[in-house]
Amino acid sequence: QVQLVESGGGLVQAGGSLRLSCVASKSMFSINAMGWYRQAPGKQRELVAMLGSGGSTNYQDSVKGRFTLSRDNAKNTVYLQMSSLTPEDTAVYYCNAVVVTTRTNYYWGKGTLVTVSS
């Protein structure tokens, strides 16, 4: 089991920045991939950015160049630095961790709300 705790959401004006944090209850070295999804009202949950164990990062096209995913192994934490925010980025952001054992296990945080005002 992996518990994930997000923080850093809030209200920001368009063009502003926010940094989300996600702390995992286990060492990052025991997690195969970790990152962020988001779900806007009335829409399906979508991948924002994911960091694999090999160090490669996958970003949704709409956030490339604006969002940066990083990790601090010592703190078991991943960060999502978001800049040049637009109202279309408004959503609940969920931290996700993938742990592969004999099966693939997906873990989710409770989510943190990001609201971007125009």
RAQUI-V21873 format. One record per residue. N is the residue number from 1. PHI is phi in degrees with one decimal (none if undefined). PSI is psi in degrees with one decimal (NA if undefined). D_CENTER is the distance of its C-alpha to the mean C-alpha in Angstrom with 2 decimals. Layout:
n: <N,N>
phi: <PHI,PHI>
psi: <PSI,PSI>
d_center: <D_CENTER,D_CENTER>
//
This chain:
n: <1,2,3,4,5,6,7,8,9,10,11,12,13,14,15,16,17,18,19,20,21,22,23,24,25,26,27,28,29,30,31,32,33,34,35,36,37,38,39,40,41,42,43,44,45,46,47,48,49,50,51,52,53,54,55,56,57,58,59,60,61,62,63,64,65,66,67,68,69,70,71,72,73,74,75,76,77,78,79,80,81,82,83,84,85,86,87,88,89,90,91,92,93,94,95,96,97,98,99,100,101,102,103,104,105,106,107,108,109,110,111,112,113,114,115,116,117,118>
phi: <none,-128.6,-96.2,-124.4,-124.7,-95.3,-156.5,107.6,-70.5,162.7,-102.5,-142.7,-79.6,-55.2,92.2,-83.7,-132.8,-146.6,-124.9,-95.4,-124.8,-138.9,-101.9,-98.0,-81.7,-126.0,-59.7,-60.6,-74.4,-96.8,-112.2,-78.8,-153.0,-152.9,-177.3,-132.7,-118.1,-143.9,-138.1,-87.3,-55.3,76.3,-122.2,-78.8,-67.0,-134.5,-69.0,-102.9,-159.9,-140.9,-109.1,-85.4,-65.4,-80.7,99.4,-79.7,-121.3,-112.8,-116.4,-65.0,-55.7,-70.2,-110.5,-58.8,85.7,-114.0,-109.4,-133.3,-100.2,-141.7,-138.5,-127.5,-62.5,-64.9,-105.2,52.1,-131.5,-114.9,-122.9,-122.2,-86.6,-115.8,-133.3,49.6,-67.7,-123.7,-56.4,-69.6,-86.5,-62.8,-178.6,-88.4,-100.9,-114.5,-79.9,-133.7,-129.7,-118.7,-124.0,-103.0,-118.5,-80.5,-145.0,-94.8,-110.2,-113.1,-123.0,-130.6,-82.5,-82.2,99.5,-135.9,-85.1,-116.3,-120.7,-112.0,-92.9,-87.5>
psi: <141.2,123.1,139.0,131.7,117.9,156.0,165.9,-6.5,170.9,-166.1,131.0,150.5,155.0,136.9,-10.9,-174.4,154.3,154.3,122.4,145.5,147.7,117.7,128.7,150.0,-6.2,164.5,142.2,-24.5,-13.8,3.3,128.8,-35.4,150.1,139.8,-152.1,140.6,167.4,155.2,114.4,157.9,128.7,6.4,164.7,156.2,138.0,151.2,135.5,-55.8,144.2,134.8,121.2,166.9,-24.4,-4.1,-6.1,146.9,135.4,126.5,145.4,143.3,-38.1,-14.0,-6.0,133.3,-12.4,-35.2,145.3,126.7,132.0,170.0,152.6,100.0,-35.1,-27.5,4.3,43.3,140.0,149.5,146.1,104.7,120.0,128.6,169.6,45.3,145.5,162.4,-25.7,-12.1,-5.3,125.5,169.0,126.5,127.6,132.0,142.2,138.5,140.6,124.7,121.4,117.7,-116.9,-10.1,169.2,122.1,132.8,131.5,145.9,145.5,178.1,-14.4,152.0,134.3,130.2,122.5,123.6,118.4,147.9,NA>
d_center: <18.53,15.22,14.20,10.75,10.91,8.54,10.29,10.83,10.98,14.39,16.90,17.33,19.89,19.47,19.29,17.63,14.61,12.00,9.86,7.13,7.71,7.30,10.76,12.04,15.67,16.67,17.06,14.53,17.63,17.89,14.51,14.77,11.25,7.78,4.36,2.31,5.59,7.73,11.37,14.01,17.39,19.55,17.14,15.55,11.95,10.68,8.45,6.67,6.32,7.37,9.49,12.73,15.25,17.50,15.34,14.77,11.66,11.45,10.46,11.49,14.83,14.46,11.90,13.73,15.49,13.61,10.03,9.81,7.58,9.77,10.87,13.74,15.52,18.05,15.74,13.62,10.57,7.59,7.06,5.76,9.30,10.19,13.90,16.57,14.89,16.91,17.64,16.15,12.62,13.55,11.65,10.15,6.36,5.88,4.62,6.84,9.55,12.57,15.91,18.98,22.32,25.12,22.57,18.91,17.04,13.74,12.28,10.16,9.62,11.65,9.28,9.68,11.67,11.60,15.10,16.54,20.31,22.68>
//
